[in-house]
Each structure stands twice: as C-alpha cells, then as structure tokens.
Amino acid sequence: MTYLLLALAFLAFATAVALVARRVARRTGRPVAGWRALALAAGALLLLTAVFDNVMIASGLFTYADAQISGARIGLAPVEDFSYPLAAVILLPALWSLFGDRFGHKFGGRDDR
C-alpha cells in the first residue's frame, strides 16, 4: 500500500465520521464547529507540518521510499504527509460533537457546573 492510498483512506474515514456527526448534530440540535475555525486550524496545522516535516527530513530523522510516495512534494515533504493534519481537523471536532457531552464537555457551549 502506498502512502497516498493510506492517506486517502484516512481522509475518507475522517470525512465519513464528520458527515455522520453533522447529520446527528442537525437532528439533535447540537452545535458544530464553524467553517472559519476549521479553516484557521487547518491552515495552522498545515503550516506547522510544512515547517517541521521539512526540518526533520532535512536533518535525516526519516526518509520516504520513492516508490511509496506520489512524487509531489512541498519542499522535502511528500504531499501525503499533509493529509494527516487535514484529517485531524476534520475528525477531531466531529468526534467532540458526537461524544463530548458523554464526558461532561459540550462542544461550542458553556459548562455551567
């Protein structure tokens, strides 16, 4: 399995969970994360990924087999690496929306305890 297929599978899973969370939120009236907040988080994580992946690859901490990546890179980092922070931005708010109140935390709301 190539890194691109693995990245696409991870993004597909995150997107599916986010779609379920949005549907549940609409039916139950739960708040969901706003697009602006998600875009800002994605931008910050993608920037950090670009900087630190390039530093770690340049310093020789790890390498990628050319046969396993698509070949497209941002600096030294293969584009597949950028799917994981993007998936985190999609998946984590969705999970918080689905399960946060089970642990006493409400997404987007105040806790009046």
N, CA and C atoms as an extended XYZ file, in Angstrom:
339
Properties=species:S:1:pos:R:3:atomname:S:1:resname:S:1:resid:I:1 pbc="F F F"
N         0.854       -1.178        0.000 N   MET     1
C         0.000        0.000        0.000 CA  MET     1
C         0.897        1.237        0.000 C   MET     1
N         0.587        2.180       -0.874 N   THR     2
C         1.371        3.405       -0.937 CA  THR     2
C         0.880        4.391        0.116 C   THR     2
N         1.721        5.385        0.382 N   TYR     3
C         1.333        6.422        1.342 CA  TYR     3
C         0.111        7.193        0.853 C   TYR     3
N        -0.014        7.364       -0.455 N   LEU     4
C        -1.161        8.084       -0.999 CA  LEU     4
C        -2.465        7.332       -0.732 C   LEU     4
N        -2.483        6.031       -0.946 N   LEU     5
C        -3.689        5.243       -0.656 CA  LEU     5
C        -4.026        5.262        0.828 C   LEU     5
N        -3.015        5.160        1.664 N   LEU     6
C        -3.236        5.226        3.108 CA  LEU     6
C        -3.789        6.585        3.512 C   LEU     6
N        -3.243        7.647        2.948 N   ALA     7
C        -3.715        8.997        3.249 CA  ALA     7
C        -5.153        9.191        2.795 C   ALA     7
N        -5.471        8.693        1.599 N   LEU     8
C        -6.845        8.812        1.092 CA  LEU     8
C        -7.832        8.028        1.945 C   LEU     8
N        -7.432        6.855        2.403 N   ALA     9
C        -8.299        6.064        3.282 CA  ALA     9
C        -8.539        6.806        4.597 C   ALA     9
N        -7.507        7.383        5.144 N   PHE    10
C        -7.637        8.123        6.397 CA  PHE    10
C        -8.541        9.339        6.209 C   PHE    10
N        -8.369       10.078        5.110 N   LEU    11
C        -9.228       11.234        4.832 CA  LEU    11
C       -10.677       10.809        4.597 C   LEU    11
N       -10.872        9.695        3.911 N   ALA    12
C       -12.237        9.208        3.669 CA  ALA    12
C       -12.925        8.836        4.976 C   ALA    12
N       -12.193        8.179        5.870 N   PHE    13
C       -12.757        7.819        7.172 CA  PHE    13
C       -13.120        9.075        7.967 C   PHE    13
N       -12.210       10.035        8.019 N   ALA    14
C       -12.462       11.280        8.760 CA  ALA    14
C       -13.670       12.013        8.194 C   ALA    14
N       -13.773       12.060        6.878 N   THR    15
C       -14.901       12.736        6.234 CA  THR    15
C       -16.214       12.016        6.521 C   THR    15
N       -16.200       10.696        6.500 N   ALA    16
C       -17.415        9.932        6.799 CA  ALA    16
C       -17.882       10.189        8.230 C   ALA    16
N       -16.954       10.197        9.183 N   VAL    17
C       -17.323       10.474       10.578 CA  VAL    17
C       -17.859       11.896       10.706 C   VAL    17
N       -17.247       12.849       10.005 N   ALA    18
C       -17.710       14.238       10.065 CA  ALA    18
C       -19.113       14.382        9.487 C   ALA    18
N       -19.401       13.670        8.417 N   LEU    19
C       -20.745       13.726        7.841 CA  LEU    19
C       -21.785       13.129        8.786 C   LEU    19
N       -21.443       12.039        9.441 N   VAL    20
C       -22.342       11.448       10.437 CA  VAL    20
C       -22.550       12.421       11.594 C   VAL    20
N       -21.477       13.039       12.064 N   ALA    21
C       -21.576       13.987       13.182 CA  ALA    21
C       -22.456       15.175       12.815 C   ALA    21
N       -22.304       15.678       11.595 N   ARG    22
C       -23.123       16.815       11.165 CA  ARG    22
C       -24.600       16.418       11.078 C   ARG    22
N       -24.867       15.222       10.580 N   ARG    23
C       -26.252       14.752       10.489 CA  ARG    23
C       -26.856       14.590       11.889 C   ARG    23
N       -26.106       14.006       12.806 N   VAL    24
C       -26.572       13.840       14.188 CA  VAL    24
C       -26.792       15.202       14.833 C   VAL    24
N       -25.873       16.129       14.597 N   ALA    25
C       -25.999       17.464       15.176 CA  ALA    25
C       -27.254       18.171       14.672 C   ALA    25
N       -27.556       18.024       13.415 N   ARG    26
C       -28.763       18.654       12.866 CA  ARG    26
C       -30.029       18.066       13.472 C   ARG    26
N       -30.027       16.736       13.662 N   ARG    27
C       -31.214       16.093       14.237 CA  ARG    27
C       -31.389       16.419       15.713 C   ARG    27
N       -30.280       16.546       16.449 N   THR    28
C       -30.366       16.746       17.893 CA  THR    28
C       -30.218       18.199       18.316 C   THR    28
N       -29.886       19.073       17.377 N   GLY    29
C       -29.722       20.484       17.714 CA  GLY    29
C       -28.388       20.809       18.358 C   GLY    29
N       -27.451       19.894       18.288 N   ARG    30
C       -26.118       20.161       18.848 CA  ARG    30
C       -25.361       21.139       17.965 C   ARG    30
N       -24.518       21.969       18.579 N   PRO    31
C       -23.701       22.871       17.768 CA  PRO    31
C       -22.575       22.106       17.072 C   PRO    31
N       -22.129       22.624       15.951 N   VAL    32
C       -20.998       22.041       15.229 CA  VAL    32
C       -19.939       23.121       15.046 C   VAL    32
N       -18.731       22.698       14.770 N   ALA    33
C       -17.642       23.643       14.577 CA  ALA    33
C       -17.905       24.509       13.354 C   ALA    33
N       -17.581       25.782       13.469 N   GLY    34
C       -17.746       26.695       12.351 CA  GLY    34
C       -16.645       26.515       11.318 C   GLY    34
N       -16.963       26.842       10.063 N   TRP    35
C       -16.004       26.663        8.972 CA  TRP    35
C       -14.783       27.554        9.147 C   TRP    35
N       -14.971       28.760        9.686 N   ARG    36
C       -13.841       29.675        9.872 CA  ARG    36
C       -12.836       29.097       10.861 C   ARG    36
N       -13.336       28.555       11.959 N   ALA    37
C       -12.444       27.951       12.954 CA  ALA    37
C       -11.704       26.753       12.376 C   ALA    37
N       -12.408       25.935       11.610 N   LEU    38
C       -11.773       24.773       10.980 CA  LEU    38
C       -10.724       25.198        9.962 C   LEU    38
N       -11.010       26.230        9.186 N   ALA    39
C       -10.053       26.709        8.184 CA  ALA    39
C        -8.802       27.278        8.850 C   ALA    39
N        -8.984       28.023        9.929 N   LEU    40
C        -7.827       28.567       10.657 CA  LEU    40
C        -6.986       27.443       11.266 C   LEU    40
N        -7.640       26.469       11.849 N   ALA    41
C        -6.914       25.333       12.428 CA  ALA    41
C        -6.177       24.558       11.347 C   ALA    41
N        -6.834       24.338       10.215 N   ALA    42
C        -6.199       23.613        9.109 CA  ALA    42
C        -4.994       24.380        8.595 C   ALA    42
N        -5.138       25.676        8.421 N   GLY    43
C        -4.019       26.491        7.949 CA  GLY    43
C        -2.833       26.428        8.890 C   GLY    43
N        -3.107       26.546       10.185 N   ALA    44
C        -2.024       26.497       11.171 CA  ALA    44
C        -1.342       25.133       11.180 C   ALA    44
N        -2.131       24.066       11.171 N   LEU    45
C        -1.533       22.724       11.193 CA  LEU    45
C        -0.775       22.400        9.911 C   LEU    45
N        -1.279       22.844        8.775 N   LEU    46
C        -0.578       22.597        7.518 CA  LEU    46
C         0.741       23.373        7.461 C   LEU    46
N         0.733       24.599        7.969 N   LEU    47
C         1.968       25.380        8.028 CA  LEU    47
C         2.989       24.720        8.947 C   LEU    47
N         2.552       24.309       10.120 N   LEU    48
C         3.449       23.630       11.054 CA  LEU    48
C         3.977       22.320       10.473 C   LEU    48
N         3.124       21.594        9.775 N   THR    49
C         3.555       20.348        9.135 CA  THR    49
C         4.620       20.634        8.085 C   THR    49
N         4.398       21.671        7.278 N   ALA    50
C         5.374       22.021        6.241 CA  ALA    50
C         6.723       22.359        6.864 C   ALA    50
N         6.722       23.159        7.895 N   VAL    51
C         7.981       23.571        8.528 CA  VAL    51
C         8.677       22.384        9.182 C   VAL    51
N         7.978       21.697       10.054 N   PHE    52
C         8.649       20.661       10.845 CA  PHE    52
C         8.953       19.395       10.051 C   PHE    52
N         8.109       19.014        9.104 N   ASP    53
C         8.443       17.866        8.256 CA  ASP    53
C         9.709       18.143        7.455 C   ASP    53
N         9.798       19.345        6.893 N   ASN    54
C        10.988       19.688        6.126 CA  ASN    54
C        12.239       19.704        6.990 C   ASN    54
N        12.130       20.222        8.194 N   VAL    55
C        13.281       20.234        9.108 CA  VAL    55
C        13.692       18.808        9.462 C   VAL    55
N        12.729       17.960        9.789 N   MET    56
C        13.055       16.586       10.183 CA  MET    56
C        13.614       15.772        9.023 C   MET    56
N        13.076       15.960        7.833 N   ILE    57
C        13.594       15.237        6.673 CA  ILE    57
C        14.991       15.737        6.324 C   ILE    57
N        15.188       17.057        6.359 N   ALA    58
C        16.499       17.627        6.044 CA  ALA    58
C        17.566       17.185        7.036 C   ALA    58
N        17.182       16.996        8.287 N   SER    59
C        18.168       16.582        9.303 CA  SER    59
C        18.411       15.071        9.282 C   SER    59
N        17.672       14.348        8.449 N   GLY    60
C        17.898       12.916        8.302 CA  GLY    60
C        17.199       12.052        9.332 C   GLY    60
N        16.200       12.591       10.031 N   LEU    61
C        15.486       11.791       11.019 CA  LEU    61
C        14.689       10.665       10.363 C   LEU    61
N        14.183       10.898        9.157 N   PHE    62
C        13.480        9.853        8.429 CA  PHE    62
C        13.493       10.169        6.947 C   PHE    62
N        13.205        9.151        6.157 N   THR    63
C        13.129        9.290        4.702 CA  THR    63
C        11.902        8.544        4.199 C   THR    63
N        11.596        8.746        2.951 N   TYR    64
C        10.480        8.048        2.310 CA  TYR    64
C        11.006        7.286        1.105 C   TYR    64
N        10.523        6.081        0.915 N   ALA    65
C        10.867        5.317       -0.279 CA  ALA    65
C        10.153        5.956       -1.463 C   ALA    65
N        10.897        6.315       -2.495 N   ASP    66
C        10.303        6.986       -3.654 CA  ASP    66
C         9.195        6.168       -4.310 C   ASP    66
N         9.274        4.866       -4.232 N   ALA    67
C         8.250        4.008       -4.838 CA  ALA    67
C         6.929        4.055       -4.069 C   ALA    67
N         6.960        4.508       -2.829 N   GLN    68
C         5.762        4.510       -1.992 CA  GLN    68
C         5.051        5.855       -1.934 C   GLN    68
N         5.632        6.900       -2.517 N   ILE    69
C         5.005        8.226       -2.481 CA  ILE    69
C         4.616        8.653       -3.892 C   ILE    69
N         3.757        9.665       -3.980 N   SER    70
C         3.280       10.130       -5.280 CA  SER    70
C         4.364       10.871       -6.055 C   SER    70
N         5.342       11.418       -5.368 N   GLY    71
C         6.399       12.186       -6.014 CA  GLY    71
C         6.202       13.679       -5.860 C   GLY    71
N         4.975       14.120       -5.615 N   ALA    72
C         4.718       15.542       -5.385 CA  ALA    72
C         5.187       15.896       -3.969 C   ALA    72
N         5.903       16.995       -3.876 N   ARG    73
C         6.457       17.403       -2.580 CA  ARG    73
C         6.232       18.888       -2.351 C   ARG    73
N         6.213       19.250       -1.104 N   ILE    74
C         6.278       20.645       -0.681 CA  ILE    74
C         7.592       20.754        0.073 C   ILE    74
N         8.565       21.342       -0.583 N   GLY    75
C         9.920       21.288       -0.042 CA  GLY    75
C        10.402       19.853       -0.139 C   GLY    75
N        10.784       19.290        0.991 N   LEU    76
C        11.216       17.896        1.036 CA  LEU    76
C        10.093       16.944        1.436 C   LEU    76
N         8.989       17.505        1.931 N   ALA    77
C         7.891       16.680        2.470 CA  ALA    77
C         6.933       16.244        1.365 C   ALA    77
N         6.631       14.955        1.300 N   PRO    78
C         5.646       14.492        0.316 CA  PRO    78
C         4.256       15.022        0.674 C   PRO    78
N         3.457       15.292       -0.337 N   VAL    79
C         2.135       15.869       -0.088 CA  VAL    79
C         1.255       14.953        0.751 C   VAL    79
N         1.538       13.660        0.732 N   GLU    80
C         0.753       12.732        1.542 CA  GLU    80
C         0.815       13.078        3.036 C   GLU    80
N         1.934       13.627        3.469 N   ASP    81
C         2.077       13.994        4.885 CA  ASP    81
C         1.079       15.057        5.316 C   ASP    81
N         0.594       15.840        4.381 N   PHE    82
C        -0.315       16.926        4.729 CA  PHE    82
C        -1.752       16.447        4.898 C   PHE    82
N        -2.018       15.209        4.536 N   SER    83
C        -3.374       14.684        4.703 CA  SER    83
C        -3.695       14.399        6.165 C   SER    83
N        -2.693       14.083        6.957 N   TYR    84
C        -2.955       13.705        8.348 CA  TYR    84
C        -3.389       14.890        9.212 C   TYR    84
N        -2.733       16.050        9.143 N   PRO    85
C        -3.278       17.184        9.894 CA  PRO    85
C        -4.634       17.624        9.370 C   PRO    85
N        -4.838       17.514        8.062 N   LEU    86
C        -6.135       17.857        7.493 CA  LEU    86
C        -7.218       16.912        8.009 C   LEU    86
N        -6.911       15.631        8.066 N   ALA    87
C        -7.860       14.652        8.597 CA  ALA    87
C        -8.134       14.912       10.081 C   ALA    87
N        -7.115       15.333       10.810 N   ALA    88
C        -7.310       15.642       12.239 CA  ALA    88
C        -8.272       16.809       12.407 C   ALA    88
N        -8.145       17.822       11.554 N   VAL    89
C        -9.050       18.975       11.627 CA  VAL    89
C       -10.479       18.564       11.288 C   VAL    89
N       -10.633       17.583       10.437 N   ILE    90
C       -11.964       17.091       10.073 CA  ILE    90
C       -12.517       16.167       11.161 C   ILE    90
N       -11.683       15.257       11.647 N   LEU    91
C       -12.140       14.189       12.535 CA  LEU    91
C       -12.340       14.633       13.986 C   LEU    91
N       -11.415       15.363       14.555 N   LEU    92
C       -11.490       15.657       15.988 CA  LEU    92
C       -12.709       16.488       16.392 C   LEU    92
N       -13.054       17.563       15.672 N   PRO    93
C       -14.293       18.266       16.040 CA  PRO    93
C       -15.539       17.390       15.876 C   PRO    93
N       -15.517       16.517       14.881 N   ALA    94
C       -16.660       15.610       14.681 CA  ALA    94
C       -16.801       14.659       15.866 C   ALA    94
N       -15.686       14.095       16.315 N   LEU    95
C       -15.729       13.209       17.477 CA  LEU    95
C       -16.159       13.963       18.725 C   LEU    95
N       -15.686       15.184       18.876 N   TRP    96
C       -16.075       16.000       20.029 CA  TRP    96
C       -17.577       16.261       19.988 C   TRP    96
N       -18.089       16.553       18.811 N   SER    97
C       -19.520       16.801       18.663 CA  SER    97
C       -20.340       15.552       18.995 C   SER    97
N       -19.837       14.395       18.595 N   LEU    98
C       -20.564       13.146       18.845 CA  LEU    98
C       -20.467       12.677       20.290 C   LEU    98
N       -19.289       12.799       20.893 N   PHE    99
C       -19.052       12.154       22.181 CA  PHE    99
C       -18.682       13.086       23.322 C   PHE    99
N       -18.473       14.371       23.047 N   GLY   100
C       -18.001       15.288       24.077 CA  GLY   100
C       -18.909       15.379       25.285 C   GLY   100
N       -20.217       15.406       25.078 N   ASP   101
C       -21.131       15.558       26.206 CA  ASP   101
C       -21.202       14.301       27.066 C   ASP   101
N       -20.740       13.186       26.560 N   ARG   102
C       -20.703       11.969       27.381 CA  ARG   102
C       -19.679       12.074       28.492 C   ARG   102
N       -18.717       12.955       28.303 N   PHE   103
C       -17.659       13.134       29.291 CA  PHE   103
C       -17.809       14.458       30.029 C   PHE   103
N       -18.964       15.080       29.907 N   GLY   104
C       -19.233       16.306       30.633 CA  GLY   104
C       -18.758       17.557       29.922 C   GLY   104
N       -18.418       17.467       28.661 N   HIS   105
C       -17.955       18.629       27.905 CA  HIS   105
C       -18.877       18.827       26.714 C   HIS   105
N       -19.319       20.046       26.527 N   LYS   106
C       -20.172       20.340       25.389 CA  LYS   106
C       -19.383       21.166       24.384 C   LYS   106
N       -19.421       20.749       23.136 N   PHE   107
C       -18.716       21.454       22.075 CA  PHE   107
C       -19.466       22.733       21.755 C   PHE   107
N       -18.757       23.843       21.815 N   GLY   108
C       -19.347       25.108       21.420 CA  GLY   108
C       -20.299       25.701       22.442 C   GLY   108
N       -20.437       25.103       23.592 N   GLY   109
C       -21.346       25.634       24.584 CA  GLY   109
C       -20.656       25.858       25.918 C   GLY   109
N       -21.380       26.505       26.819 N   ARG   110
C       -20.822       26.754       28.157 CA  ARG   110
C       -21.130       25.610       29.068 C   ARG   110
N       -20.223       25.375       29.986 N   ASP   111
C       -20.433       24.379       31.012 CA  ASP   111
C       -20.766       25.136       32.294 C   ASP   111
N       -22.021       25.082       32.730 N   ASP   112
C       -22.479       25.878       33.878 CA  ASP   112
C       -22.374       25.152       35.202 C   ASP   112
N       -21.520       24.169       35.273 N   ARG   113
C       -21.406       23.457       36.546 CA  ARG   113
C       -20.676       24.244       37.571 C   ARG   113
